[in-house]
């Protein structure tokens, strides 16, 4: 039975969301949409809310599939970084 799934392409790094069927040794997409920008923006908004609510210091902790530990942390600034071009703004 297909279920809703969000995943990242291991080749391109593109994030997809859609319906997928579990094959036991992997997934088969039934329908999918590229949602990279939306997903990154949603995670940033989530971490910003955690900062504003003073939960976890604006960080999110995960354990990776190979057992390593990962910390996603958002840094808030009033100034645009000098390396950010106008094209990179959303």
BADORO-619419 format. One line per 8 residues: number of its first residue (from 1); for each residue y, x, z of N, C-alpha, C. Coordinates in steps of 0.2 Angstrom, whole numbers, plus 5000, padded with zeros to 4 digits. Layout:
residues N
NUM	Y X Z Y X Z Y X Z | ...
This chain:
residues 90
1	4994 5004 5000 5000 5000 5000 5006 5004 5000 | 5011 5004 4995 5017 5007 4995 5021 5006 5001 | 5024 5012 5004 5029 5011 5009 5036 5015 5007 | 5041 5013 5011 5047 5017 5009 5047 5024 5012 | 5049 5028 5008 5049 5035 5010 5055 5039 5007 | 5057 5044 5011 5063 5049 5010 5060 5056 5010 | 5061 5059 5004 5058 5066 5004 5062 5071 5000 | 5061 5077 5001 5064 5082 4997 5060 5086 4992
9	5062 5087 4986 5058 5091 4981 5058 5098 4983 | 5051 5101 4984 5051 5108 4986 5053 5112 4981 | 5054 5110 4975 5056 5114 4969 5064 5114 4968 | 5067 5108 4968 5074 5108 4967 5078 5107 4973 | 5075 5105 4979 5079 5103 4985 5082 5096 4984 | 5081 5093 4979 5084 5086 4978 5081 5081 4983 | 5085 5077 4986 5082 5072 4991 5081 5065 4987 | 5075 5062 4988 5074 5056 4985 5072 5051 4990
17	5073 5044 4988 5071 5039 4993 5068 5033 4988 | 5063 5030 4991 5060 5025 4987 5053 5023 4989 | 5050 5019 4985 5043 5017 4987 5038 5022 4985 | 5033 5024 4989 5028 5029 4988 5021 5026 4990 | 5016 5029 4987 5009 5027 4989 5006 5033 4992 | 5003 5032 4998 4999 5038 5001 4993 5039 4998 | 4992 5045 4995 4985 5047 4992 4980 5050 4996 | 4982 5051 5002 4978 5055 5007 4980 5062 5007
25	4981 5065 5002 4983 5073 5001 4990 5073 4999 | 4993 5068 4998 5000 5068 4996 5003 5061 4994 | 5009 5061 4992 5012 5055 4990 5013 5054 4982 | 5012 5048 4980 5014 5046 4973 5020 5042 4973 | 5025 5044 4970 5031 5039 4970 5030 5033 4965 | 5031 5027 4967 5031 5021 4963 5038 5020 4960 | 5043 5020 4964 5050 5020 4962 5054 5025 4966 | 5059 5029 4964 5063 5033 4968 5070 5034 4965
33	5074 5036 4969 5081 5037 4967 5084 5043 4970 | 5088 5047 4967 5091 5053 4970 5096 5051 4975 | 5096 5053 4981 5100 5051 4986 5103 5057 4990 | 5103 5063 4987 5105 5069 4991 5112 5069 4994 | 5117 5067 4990 5124 5066 4994 5124 5061 4999 | 5121 5055 4998 5121 5050 5003 5117 5052 5009 | 5111 5056 5008 5108 5058 5014 5111 5063 5018 | 5114 5068 5015 5118 5073 5018 5124 5070 5022
41	5128 5065 5019 5133 5062 5022 5131 5058 5028 | 5125 5054 5027 5123 5050 5033 5121 5055 5039 | 5118 5060 5037 5116 5065 5043 5123 5068 5046 | 5128 5070 5042 5134 5072 5045 5137 5067 5049 | 5137 5060 5047 5140 5055 5051 5136 5054 5057 | 5130 5054 5057 5125 5054 5063 5127 5059 5068 | 5128 5065 5066 5129 5071 5070 5136 5070 5073 | 5141 5068 5069 5148 5067 5071 5148 5062 5077
49	5144 5056 5076 5144 5051 5081 5141 5054 5088 | 5136 5059 5087 5133 5062 5093 5138 5066 5097 | 5142 5070 5093 5147 5074 5096 5152 5069 5100 | 5154 5064 5096 5159 5059 5099 5156 5056 5106 | 5150 5055 5106 5147 5052 5112 5144 5057 5117 | 5145 5064 5115 5143 5069 5119 5136 5069 5120 | 5132 5068 5115 5125 5068 5116 5122 5074 5112 | 5119 5079 5115 5116 5084 5112 5120 5090 5109
57	5127 5089 5111 5131 5094 5108 5132 5094 5100 | 5131 5088 5097 5131 5087 5090 5126 5091 5086 | 5120 5092 5090 5114 5095 5087 5108 5091 5086 | 5104 5092 5082 5098 5088 5081 5092 5093 5080 | 5087 5092 5084 5082 5097 5085 5075 5094 5081 | 5072 5099 5077 5066 5097 5074 5061 5102 5074 | 5055 5100 5074 5049 5105 5073 5047 5105 5066 | 5047 5110 5062 5045 5110 5055 5037 5110 5055
65	5035 5108 5049 5028 5108 5047 5024 5114 5049 | 5027 5120 5049 5023 5126 5051 5024 5128 5058 | 5027 5124 5062 5028 5125 5069 5034 5128 5071 | 5039 5130 5067 5045 5133 5069 5050 5128 5071 | 5055 5130 5075 5060 5125 5077 5066 5126 5073 | 5069 5120 5072 5075 5119 5068 5081 5116 5072 | 5087 5118 5072 5093 5115 5075 5098 5114 5069 | 5099 5107 5068 5105 5106 5064 5111 5104 5068
73	5116 5108 5066 5122 5107 5071 5128 5106 5066 | 5133 5102 5068 5139 5100 5065 5145 5103 5068 | 5149 5107 5064 5155 5110 5067 5161 5106 5064 | 5165 5103 5068 5171 5099 5066 5177 5104 5066 | 5181 5103 5061 5187 5107 5061 5193 5103 5058 | 5199 5105 5060 5205 5101 5057 5207 5104 5050 | 5204 5110 5049 5206 5114 5043 5201 5114 5038 | 5203 5114 5031 5198 5114 5026 5196 5122 5025
81	5190 5124 5024 5188 5131 5023 5191 5133 5017 | 5193 5140 5017 5196 5143 5011 5191 5143 5005 | 5185 5143 5006 5180 5144 5001 5178 5137 4998 | 5181 5132 5001 5179 5125 4998 5184 5123 4992 | 5181 5122 4986 5186 5121 4981 5187 5113 4981 | 5192 5111 4977 5194 5104 4976 5188 5100 4973 | 5184 5103 4969 5178 5100 4966 5173 5098 4971 | 5172 5102 4977 5167 5101 4982 5169 5096 4987
89	5175 5093 4986 5177 5088 4991 5174 5081 4989 | 5172 5077 4994 5170 5070 4992 5174 5065 4996
